[in-house]
């Protein structure tokens, strides 16, 4: 063997030996408490959010301020740093503000929802929403529960007000939550939407139908997720709600199948779940971690 071939042989052998002895790269585990981007909105949130609107907020309100504060602080300590509420959840924005008092503002993100009936003075209403939450800046502001198929045209005044607030950095992103297949059909291609909040689970419980009002009829899962994928592909951040079927999924297996289906769809960035106990928080985190790393 020539000196050149011998050197090549030795180099190759050494490289093989190094590779053989090197530990294999392990894929990083994903977590419920990872910070993830919401599409092209520029806002990052934890993959799991604490929702304060279970049955219109009545479940969380019934805890009382002291117990609710303990629950919020527990969630924050466990790594849930995304909290969502709405003006329609009577008293909950104020209770949330009290619960988070003293917690560094840059350690969490806030989302609230704007009542569509408040059209007289949108800038004033947005200022009141900030005051209710005791914050200078709202990370995500949504129109609450659009139901009309023509909502993008009908709500132009609110869209402009939200856009103006965003230009002043009073809010960082804007969008809408939806109830019904007809308004949902207008979501794909609506460029104004930074964030969309959709009702999602594996079997249609409390999801969107062709009815103009919420019913107990099962929603159309296939159509909802077809739209969700288009919305997501267009750069809009997609948030999921009704993961527990508005409290109707009573077993851990039902809740697991719902989350597995939603997170496996590739169309949902993060989800919000309403909690009333620390055990529910622990289960949701463990369940999501199991789904993400299955």
C-alpha positions as CSV (number, residue, x, y, z in Angstrom):
1,X,0.0,0.0,0.0
2,X,1.4,3.4,-1.0
3,X,2.0,6.1,1.7
4,X,-0.9,8.2,0.2
5,X,-3.3,5.3,0.3
6,X,-2.2,4.4,3.7
7,X,-2.8,7.9,5.0
8,X,-6.3,7.9,3.4
9,X,-7.0,4.6,4.9
10,X,-5.9,5.7,8.4
11,X,-8.0,8.9,8.1
12,X,-11.1,7.0,7.1
13,X,-10.6,4.4,9.8
14,X,-10.2,7.1,12.4
15,X,-13.3,8.9,11.3
16,X,-15.3,5.7,11.4
17,X,-14.0,5.0,14.9
18,X,-15.0,8.5,16.1
19,X,-18.5,8.2,14.6
20,X,-19.0,4.8,16.0
21,X,-18.1,6.0,19.5
22,X,-20.0,9.3,19.3
23,X,-23.4,9.5,21.0
24,X,-26.3,9.8,18.7
25,X,-28.1,13.1,18.5
26,X,-31.3,13.0,20.5
27,X,-34.2,15.1,19.2
28,X,-35.2,17.8,21.6
29,X,-38.4,17.1,23.5
30,X,-41.3,19.4,22.9
31,X,-43.3,20.7,25.8
32,X,-46.7,22.3,26.7
33,X,-44.7,25.2,28.1
34,X,-42.5,25.9,25.0
35,X,-42.7,29.4,23.6
36,X,-44.1,29.1,20.1
37,X,-44.7,31.8,17.4
38,X,-48.3,32.5,16.4
39,X,-47.9,32.5,12.6
40,X,-46.5,35.8,11.3
41,X,-48.1,37.9,14.1
42,X,-44.7,38.5,15.8
43,X,-46.1,37.3,19.1
44,X,-44.9,34.2,20.9
45,X,-46.9,32.4,23.5
46,X,-46.6,29.2,25.5
47,X,-48.2,26.3,23.6
48,X,-50.7,25.8,26.5
49,X,-52.8,28.8,27.7
50,X,-54.8,29.2,30.9
51,X,-58.4,30.1,29.8
52,X,-60.7,32.0,32.2
53,X,-63.9,31.6,30.3
54,X,-65.2,28.2,31.2
55,X,-69.0,28.5,30.9
56,X,-68.6,32.3,30.4
57,X,-66.1,32.5,33.3
58,X,-68.6,31.2,35.9
59,X,-66.3,28.3,36.8
60,X,-63.3,30.5,37.5
61,X,-65.4,33.2,39.2
62,X,-66.8,30.7,41.6
63,X,-63.3,30.0,42.9
64,X,-63.1,33.4,44.5
65,X,-60.2,35.8,44.2
66,X,-57.9,34.1,46.7
67,X,-58.2,30.6,45.3
68,X,-58.1,31.9,41.7
69,X,-54.9,33.8,42.4
70,X,-53.3,30.7,43.8
71,X,-54.3,28.8,40.7
72,X,-52.9,31.4,38.3
73,X,-49.7,31.6,40.2
74,X,-49.4,27.8,40.2
75,X,-49.9,27.7,36.4
76,X,-47.2,30.4,36.0
77,X,-44.8,28.5,38.2
78,X,-45.4,25.3,36.1
79,X,-44.5,27.3,33.0
80,X,-47.9,28.3,31.6
81,X,-47.2,31.9,30.6
82,X,-50.2,32.6,28.4
83,X,-53.4,33.8,29.9
84,X,-56.7,34.6,28.0
85,X,-59.9,36.3,29.0
86,X,-62.6,38.4,27.5
87,X,-64.7,41.5,28.3
88,X,-67.8,39.2,28.2
89,X,-66.4,37.0,31.0
90,X,-67.9,39.3,33.7
91,X,-65.2,40.2,36.3
92,X,-62.6,37.8,35.0
93,X,-60.2,40.4,33.4
94,X,-60.1,42.2,36.7
95,X,-59.6,39.0,38.7
96,X,-56.8,38.0,36.3
97,X,-55.2,41.4,36.7
98,X,-55.3,40.9,40.5
99,X,-53.9,37.4,40.3
100,X,-51.0,38.6,38.2
101,X,-50.2,41.6,40.3
102,X,-46.5,41.7,41.0
103,X,-45.6,39.0,38.5
104,X,-43.1,40.5,35.9
105,X,-45.1,41.6,32.9
106,X,-42.5,40.4,30.5
107,X,-42.8,36.8,31.8
108,X,-46.3,36.2,30.4
109,X,-48.6,37.1,27.5
110,X,-52.2,38.3,27.6
111,X,-55.1,37.8,25.2
112,X,-58.5,39.4,25.6
113,X,-61.6,39.7,23.5
114,X,-63.6,42.7,22.5
115,X,-67.5,42.7,22.4
116,X,-68.7,43.4,18.9
117,X,-71.5,45.6,20.2
118,X,-69.1,48.2,21.6
119,X,-68.8,50.3,18.4
120,X,-69.3,53.8,19.7
121,X,-65.8,54.5,20.9
122,X,-63.4,51.7,20.0
123,X,-60.2,53.5,21.2
124,X,-61.9,54.3,24.5
125,X,-63.0,50.7,24.9
126,X,-59.5,49.4,24.1
127,X,-58.1,51.7,26.8
128,X,-60.6,50.4,29.3
129,X,-59.7,46.8,28.4
130,X,-56.0,47.7,29.2
131,X,-57.1,49.2,32.5
132,X,-59.1,46.2,33.4
133,X,-56.1,44.0,32.8
134,X,-53.7,46.5,34.5
135,X,-51.4,46.5,31.5
136,X,-50.1,49.1,29.1
137,X,-50.0,46.7,26.3
138,X,-52.3,43.8,25.2
139,X,-50.5,41.1,23.4
140,X,-53.5,39.8,21.4
141,X,-56.9,41.5,21.0
142,X,-59.6,39.6,19.3
143,X,-63.1,40.4,18.1
144,X,-65.2,38.2,20.2
145,X,-67.4,35.5,18.6
146,X,-67.9,36.7,15.0
147,X,-71.1,35.0,13.6
148,X,-71.9,36.7,10.4
149,X,-70.5,35.4,7.1
150,X,-69.8,39.0,6.1
151,X,-68.0,39.9,9.3
152,X,-64.8,41.2,7.5
153,X,-66.9,43.9,5.7
154,X,-69.4,44.6,8.6
155,X,-66.6,45.0,11.2
156,X,-64.4,47.3,9.1
157,X,-64.6,50.1,11.7
158,X,-63.3,47.8,14.5
159,X,-60.6,46.4,12.2
160,X,-59.4,49.9,11.6
161,X,-59.5,50.8,15.3
162,X,-57.5,47.6,16.1
163,X,-55.0,48.4,13.4
164,X,-54.5,51.9,14.7
165,X,-54.0,50.6,18.2
166,X,-51.4,48.1,16.8
167,X,-49.6,50.9,15.0
168,X,-49.2,52.7,18.4
169,X,-48.1,49.4,20.0
170,X,-51.1,49.5,22.4
171,X,-51.8,46.0,21.1
172,X,-49.3,43.8,19.5
173,X,-51.6,41.6,17.3
174,X,-55.3,41.4,16.4
175,X,-57.8,38.9,15.1
176,X,-61.1,37.2,15.9
177,X,-62.7,34.2,17.5
178,X,-65.4,32.5,15.6
179,X,-68.7,30.5,16.2
180,X,-70.2,29.0,13.1
181,X,-69.1,27.5,9.8
182,X,-70.5,30.5,7.8
183,X,-68.2,33.1,9.4
184,X,-65.3,30.6,9.5
185,X,-65.5,30.3,5.7
186,X,-64.5,34.0,5.5
187,X,-61.3,33.5,7.6
188,X,-59.0,32.0,5.0
189,X,-57.6,34.8,2.9
190,X,-58.6,37.6,5.3
191,X,-55.2,39.3,5.6
192,X,-56.2,41.5,8.5
193,X,-56.2,38.4,10.8
194,X,-53.0,38.0,12.8
195,X,-54.5,35.4,15.0
196,X,-57.6,33.2,14.7
197,X,-59.2,31.4,17.7
198,X,-61.2,28.3,16.6
199,X,-63.2,25.7,18.3
200,X,-61.4,22.4,17.8
201,X,-61.5,18.8,19.1
202,X,-61.6,15.3,17.7
203,X,-65.4,14.6,17.5
204,X,-67.1,18.0,17.0
205,X,-68.5,18.5,20.5
206,X,-69.3,22.3,20.9
207,X,-67.7,22.9,17.5
208,X,-69.0,24.9,14.5
209,X,-72.1,24.0,12.6
210,X,-74.3,25.9,10.0
211,X,-76.5,27.2,12.8
212,X,-76.3,30.9,13.6
213,X,-76.4,30.1,17.3
214,X,-74.6,27.5,19.4
215,X,-76.4,24.2,19.6
216,X,-75.6,20.7,21.0
217,X,-75.4,19.4,17.4
218,X,-71.9,18.0,16.6
219,X,-69.8,20.3,14.5
220,X,-68.2,19.5,11.2
221,X,-64.7,18.5,12.1
222,X,-63.5,17.9,8.5
223,X,-64.6,21.4,7.4
224,X,-63.2,23.2,10.4
225,X,-59.8,21.6,10.0
226,X,-59.8,22.2,6.2
227,X,-60.3,25.9,7.0
228,X,-57.8,25.8,9.8
229,X,-55.1,24.5,7.6
230,X,-55.7,27.2,5.0
231,X,-55.7,29.9,7.7
232,X,-52.4,28.5,9.1
233,X,-50.8,28.2,5.7
234,X,-51.6,31.8,5.0
235,X,-49.5,32.9,8.0
236,X,-52.2,33.6,10.5
237,X,-51.6,32.2,14.0
238,X,-54.2,29.6,15.0
239,X,-55.3,29.0,18.6
240,X,-57.6,26.2,19.6
241,X,-60.4,26.2,22.2
242,X,-63.0,23.7,23.3
243,X,-60.3,21.0,23.7
244,X,-62.3,19.5,26.5
245,X,-65.6,19.9,24.7
246,X,-66.6,22.7,27.1
247,X,-66.1,20.3,30.0
248,X,-67.9,17.3,28.4
249,X,-64.9,15.1,28.0
250,X,-65.0,13.4,31.4
251,X,-62.3,10.8,31.0
252,X,-58.6,11.3,30.6
253,X,-58.7,9.1,27.5
254,X,-61.2,11.4,25.8
255,X,-59.1,14.5,26.6
256,X,-56.0,12.7,25.3
257,X,-57.6,11.8,22.0
258,X,-58.8,15.3,21.6
259,X,-55.4,16.9,22.2
260,X,-53.7,14.2,20.1
261,X,-56.0,14.9,17.1
262,X,-55.7,18.7,17.4
263,X,-51.9,18.9,17.9
264,X,-51.4,16.2,15.1
265,X,-53.4,18.3,12.6
266,X,-50.4,20.6,11.9
267,X,-52.8,23.6,11.8
268,X,-52.9,24.7,15.5
269,X,-50.1,26.6,17.1
270,X,-51.4,26.7,20.7
271,X,-54.5,25.8,22.7
272,X,-56.4,27.3,25.6
273,X,-58.0,25.2,28.4
274,X,-60.0,26.5,31.3
275,X,-58.8,25.2,34.7
276,X,-60.3,25.1,38.2
277,X,-57.8,22.9,40.1
278,X,-54.0,22.4,40.2
279,X,-54.6,18.7,39.3
280,X,-56.2,19.8,36.0
281,X,-53.2,21.9,35.2
282,X,-50.8,19.1,36.0
283,X,-52.8,16.6,33.9
284,X,-53.1,19.0,30.9
285,X,-49.3,19.6,30.9
286,X,-48.5,15.9,31.2
287,X,-51.1,15.0,28.5
288,X,-49.7,17.6,26.1
289,X,-46.1,16.5,26.7
290,X,-47.1,12.9,26.0
291,X,-48.9,13.9,22.8
292,X,-46.0,16.1,21.6
293,X,-43.4,13.4,22.1
294,X,-45.4,10.2,21.1
